[in-house]
Structure formats: C-alpha cells, structure tokens
Amino acid sequence: MARIVLADDGIEFDGRTPDERPLGGVESSVVALMEELAARGHEAIVMNKCKAALSHNGVSWRPIDENNWPATADLYIANRGDKLLGRMPSTRRTVFWTHNPAGYLLKWRYLTKLWRIKPAVIFIGDYHATTYPSWAPSGERVVIPYGLPEAFCGAEPLIDPPPPRAVFTSNPLRSLDWLLDVWVGSIRPRVSAAELHVFAGAATYGSVGEAKADAMNSVLARTRALESDGVTLRGPVPKAALIEELRTARLMLYRGDLNETFCLAVGEAQAMGVPAVVENLGSVSERVIDGETGFIAPDDTVFADHAVALLSNDELWRSQHLAALNQQRNWRWPQAAAAFEKLIT
C-alpha cells in the first residue's frame, strides 16, 4: 500500500460534494481519482479547502491551511497551483496535474518551480499535451485522460428513440451563445418539435463561477428568452439528476472550445449512449468517433445538418446510440488510477 497525497488550493469541496450540488469537472475528477486509489488499497489523502477534516469513501480530507500535512508520501500530486509544487519535498515522487491549456505554466512563478523540481507533468489528453511547448521545463510528460464515472456507464440500450430533445451541459461561456444562434437559425426551423435543454450556470464552478457570473448570466438571460424557440434553461443539476436527464436526451450539442482540454460533459453523454455533434475545437474531437457515435462537423452549416439528422432520423440515432454504448465507456477511473499508480515506481 502506498501513501498518495493530492493537494488543491482552488475552490471549497470534499468527497461529499458531488452528491450535494453541481461540481466542476476538475473537482469531480479529484474526488473520483482519490476514491478509486483508496479502493485499490492505498492511503489516499487530500489537502484542500474543505471546511473541516473528514473521512469519506476511504479518502482522508484535510484543510490545506492547517498544520496537518503528512511528513512524506510515496506519490504527491500537486493539482494545478504553483504554490503546491514544493509543499512536500520529502515525497518519493512529485507530479503536477494540469487541467487547463498549459500556456499559463509559462509564467515565471511556474517555470522556476518546474525547472527546479522537474515533476512529471500529467496532461488529460493529446490536444492538452500540445499546449505546453517542448522547450518548457518538466520531468516526464504523461497523458492520463479522465476516467468516466461508473454512474454514467451502466445505461442499457433504449428500446424506443427519445423525443427530439437536445441537451447542452457545459460551461455557458463555451459557445452556448453560438449554439443558440445555430439552433434558432438552422435547427429548430427544420425540426419544429425539437427542444434544447440547457443545464448550465455559475453554481457549478464555485468561487470561479462567481467571478464570471455576470458574463454567464448575460448568456443565460438570452437562453431564457428563447422559450418560444424550444429552448429551456434547466440550470446546473447534481450528477444523479443529470444521469436521468441524459437517459431521456436524444442528442448532445456542443461546438467545443480551444480551452476545452478533455470535455467531461461530452464524455459523460457518450457513455450514456447519447450521440453528440461537435466541431473540431480543443479536445472535443477526442470524445466523439466521427460518423459512429456522433459527428465532428467542419463548420456551422454541417453542424446544423447533422443535428437535424439525428433529431429526426430514428435509424441513424439508434445506430449511433448503440455504438456509443459499445465503444465510449471503456476508459474509467480504475484504468486512470492504474496509470497514476505506475508513477510511483
């Protein structure tokens, strides 16, 4: 058994949070990874901004600012922040887990620590890895995609196609405005019964969401105003509720974004058997098998054409629904945790 410590100095959360409220992809992934490592027999400790120390699903959660850091660890995972990199100098191995486009690592405060410590840098996808220049300092560079949560991987094939209901479940600042234009101009006029349900809001992103709330609310206000065009703003929901919603969704629509380094939203939908239409922006093309589990559209016109086809053609929908169930949920957190275990030795 190894002692594995992960430190995060972002928003407040702990292992209970996914069952209590919406939670962002990075934080959800921290919970999932550490719980899986605990289940595999390791001592899993998270130092973060949790309100109080607790043990949940085998993981020990400790407030990061208290004087209760372990003296050492077999693997120390510094999550995102440069101030965390040197916090456990006696650990056997330090790795740096990055989630956003890695251009932010080119700031001096990151470069100096990455040059001095030379941790392995963990990227979450192939596109993500390309965002950090080859000349920049690091130790080993490793790609470990997020695992898909087990809760999203148990859906059975649907007997009957869902009604023509599309969903958007990502950050409203990542192309929702664009999608509303395409929906109103090129999709809804061709499928009069189609609905677009938007599961998005600032609450998912904690204090980070609060800082961008005005920009998000501007997009969401427009979403509310399009009810007559079949658009419904549902807001962010906990994972259990999202699973039920995806079960009745026919299609996931998301253009993508250059800042999208994994796109758990599309990954979760695909694991539930929901075909997705995306464009080739950021990492979203890594989540969809073009022509089999959805479509990677080259432009807005083709995006709309594919959306209309999946909303109205039952045979096409069923083919892609079954393909997604068969092919898009094989990499889960046990596989991701096993990849992290290899970093110990």
WOGIJO-V118262 format. One record per residue. RES is the residue in three letters. PHI is phi as a letter, one per 20 degrees, with the letter a starting at -180 (999 if undefined). OMEGA is omega as a letter, one per 20 degrees, with the letter a starting at -180 (none if undefined). NEAR is the number of other ideal C-beta (glycine too) atoms within 12 Angstrom. Layout:
((RES:PHI:OMEGA:NEAR) (RES:PHI:OMEGA:NEAR))
//
This chain:
((MET:999:r:16) (ALA:d:r:28) (ARG:e:a:28) (ILE:c:a:43) (VAL:d:r:42) (LEU:d:r:51) (ALA:d:r:41) (ASP:b:r:38) (ASP:d:r:26) (GLY:e:a:31) (ILE:e:r:33) (GLU:f:r:27) (PHE:a:r:38) (ASP:b:a:35) (GLY:f:r:34) (ARG:e:a:22) (THR:g:a:32) (PRO:g:r:31) (ASP:e:a:19) (GLU:d:a:18) (ARG:a:r:28) (PRO:f:a:33) (LEU:b:a:35) (GLY:f:a:37) (GLY:f:a:37) (VAL:f:a:33) (GLU:f:r:39) (SER:f:a:39) (SER:f:r:39) (VAL:f:r:46) (VAL:g:a:40) (ALA:f:a:40) (LEU:f:a:47) (MET:f:r:44) (GLU:f:r:35) (GLU:f:r:34) (LEU:f:r:41) (ALA:f:r:30) (ALA:f:a:19) (ARG:e:r:26) (GLY:n:a:15) (HIS:e:r:30) (GLU:e:a:24) (ALA:d:a:40) (ILE:c:r:41) (VAL:d:r:47) (MET:d:a:39) (ASN:b:a:42) (LYS:e:r:27) (CYS:f:a:34) (LYS:f:a:18) (ALA:b:r:17) (ALA:f:r:21) (LEU:a:r:21) (SER:d:a:21) (HIS:b:r:25) (ASN:l:r:24) (GLY:n:a:24) (VAL:d:r:34) (SER:e:r:31) (TRP:d:a:37) (ARG:c:r:30) (PRO:f:a:24) (ILE:f:a:32) (ASP:e:r:19) (GLU:e:a:15) (ASN:e:a:10) (ASN:c:r:18) (TRP:f:r:26) (PRO:f:a:25) (ALA:f:a:15) (THR:b:r:21) (ALA:b:r:34) (ASP:f:r:28) (LEU:b:r:40) (TYR:d:a:39) (ILE:d:r:49) (ALA:e:a:39) (ASN:e:r:40) (ARG:m:a:34) (GLY:e:a:32) (ASP:f:a:28) (LYS:f:a:20) (LEU:e:a:34) (LEU:g:a:38) (GLY:d:a:23) (ARG:f:a:32) (MET:c:a:30) (PRO:f:a:19) (SER:e:r:17) (THR:f:r:32) (ARG:f:r:19) (ARG:b:r:33) (THR:d:r:39) (VAL:c:a:42) (PHE:d:a:42) (TRP:e:a:42) (THR:d:a:40) (HIS:c:a:39) (ASN:e:r:31) (PRO:g:a:27) (ALA:e:r:33) (GLY:g:a:19) (TYR:f:r:22) (LEU:f:a:33) (LEU:e:r:21) (LYS:f:a:15) (TRP:g:a:13) (ARG:f:r:18) (TYR:e:a:31) (LEU:g:a:24) (THR:f:a:18) (LYS:f:r:27) (LEU:f:r:34) (TRP:f:a:20) (ARG:f:a:18) (ILE:e:a:28) (LYS:l:r:21) (PRO:f:r:37) (ALA:f:r:30) (VAL:d:a:38) (ILE:d:r:41) (PHE:d:a:34) (ILE:d:r:40) (GLY:a:a:33) (ASP:f:r:20) (TYR:g:a:29) (HIS:g:a:35) (ALA:f:a:28) (THR:f:a:20) (THR:e:r:29) (TYR:d:a:30) (PRO:g:a:18) (SER:f:a:12) (TRP:e:a:10) (ALA:f:a:25) (PRO:f:r:24) (SER:a:r:32) (GLY:e:r:21) (GLU:f:r:19) (ARG:d:a:28) (VAL:c:r:29) (VAL:d:r:27) (ILE:c:r:35) (PRO:f:r:34) (TYR:g:r:44) (GLY:e:r:38) (LEU:e:a:39) (PRO:f:a:34) (GLU:g:a:21) (ALA:f:a:27) (PHE:e:a:37) (CYS:d:a:28) (GLY:d:a:18) (ALA:f:r:29) (GLU:e:r:12) (PRO:g:r:20) (LEU:f:r:24) (ILE:f:a:10) (ASP:d:r:12) (PRO:f:r:28) (PRO:f:r:31) (PRO:f:a:21) (PRO:f:a:31) (ARG:d:r:33) (ALA:e:r:48) (VAL:c:r:45) (PHE:c:a:49) (THR:c:a:45) (SER:d:r:45) (ASN:f:a:41) (PRO:f:r:41) (LEU:e:r:29) (ARG:d:r:35) (SER:m:r:34) (LEU:f:r:39) (ASP:g:r:27) (TRP:f:a:29) (LEU:f:r:45) (LEU:f:r:35) (ASP:f:a:24) (VAL:f:a:36) (TRP:f:a:41) (VAL:f:a:25) (GLY:e:a:19) (SER:c:a:27) (ILE:d:a:37) (ARG:f:r:31) (PRO:f:a:16) (ARG:e:r:22) (VAL:c:a:28) (SER:f:a:14) (ALA:e:a:18) (ALA:f:r:33) (GLU:c:r:33) (LEU:c:r:40) (HIS:d:a:35) (VAL:d:r:44) (PHE:d:a:40) (ALA:b:r:41) (GLY:r:a:34) (ALA:f:a:28) (ALA:f:a:29) (THR:f:a:39) (TYR:d:r:33) (GLY:l:a:28) (SER:f:r:19) (VAL:f:r:26) (GLY:f:r:29) (GLU:f:a:18) (ALA:f:a:14) (LYS:d:a:23) (ALA:f:a:22) (ASP:f:r:15) (ALA:f:r:22) (MET:f:a:32) (ASN:f:r:23) (SER:f:r:19) (VAL:f:a:33) (LEU:f:r:34) (ALA:f:r:20) (ARG:f:r:25) (THR:g:r:33) (ARG:f:a:22) (ALA:f:a:16) (LEU:d:a:27) (GLU:g:a:18) (SER:f:r:11) (ASP:e:r:27) (GLY:n:a:27) (VAL:e:r:34) (THR:c:r:26) (LEU:e:a:29) (ARG:e:a:27) (GLY:m:r:27) (PRO:f:a:31) (VAL:c:r:27) (PRO:f:a:23) (LYS:g:a:35) (ALA:f:r:18) (ALA:f:r:21) (LEU:f:r:38) (ILE:g:r:29) (GLU:f:r:19) (GLU:f:r:33) (LEU:f:r:43) (ARG:f:a:28) (THR:d:r:25) (ALA:e:r:43) (ARG:e:a:44) (LEU:b:r:52) (MET:d:r:52) (LEU:d:r:53) (TYR:b:a:51) (ARG:f:a:40) (GLY:o:a:39) (ASP:a:r:32) (LEU:f:r:22) (ASN:e:a:25) (GLU:e:a:37) (THR:d:r:42) (PHE:b:a:43) (CYS:m:r:42) (LEU:f:a:41) (ALA:g:r:49) (VAL:f:r:49) (GLY:g:r:46) (GLU:f:r:44) (ALA:f:r:46) (GLN:f:r:44) (ALA:f:r:39) (MET:e:a:42) (GLY:n:a:40) (VAL:e:r:49) (PRO:g:a:49) (ALA:c:r:52) (VAL:d:a:49) (VAL:c:r:44) (GLU:d:a:38) (ASN:e:r:25) (LEU:c:a:32) (GLY:m:a:34) (SER:e:a:41) (VAL:f:r:42) (SER:f:r:31) (GLU:f:a:35) (ARG:e:a:46) (VAL:d:r:40) (ILE:e:a:24) (ASP:g:r:24) (GLY:n:a:18) (GLU:d:r:22) (THR:d:a:38) (GLY:q:a:44) (PHE:c:r:34) (ILE:d:a:31) (ALA:e:r:33) (PRO:e:a:17) (ASP:b:a:18) (ASP:f:a:24) (THR:f:r:16) (VAL:f:r:22) (PHE:g:r:38) (ALA:f:r:33) (ASP:f:r:24) (HIS:f:r:38) (ALA:f:r:45) (VAL:f:a:32) (ALA:f:a:29) (LEU:f:r:41) (LEU:f:a:37) (SER:d:a:25) (ASN:d:a:22) (ASP:f:a:20) (GLU:f:r:13) (LEU:f:r:28) (TRP:g:a:37) (ARG:f:r:22) (SER:g:a:24) (GLN:f:r:38) (HIS:g:a:41) (LEU:f:r:24) (ALA:f:r:26) (ALA:f:r:41) (LEU:f:a:29) (ASN:f:a:20) (GLN:d:a:21) (GLN:d:r:35) (ARG:c:a:30) (ASN:e:r:19) (TRP:d:a:28) (ARG:d:a:27) (TRP:f:r:34) (PRO:g:r:23) (GLN:f:r:24) (ALA:f:r:35) (ALA:f:r:34) (ALA:f:r:21) (ALA:f:r:30) (PHE:f:r:39) (GLU:g:a:27) (LYS:f:r:19) (LEU:f:a:33) (ILE:f:a:27) (THR:d:none:10))
//
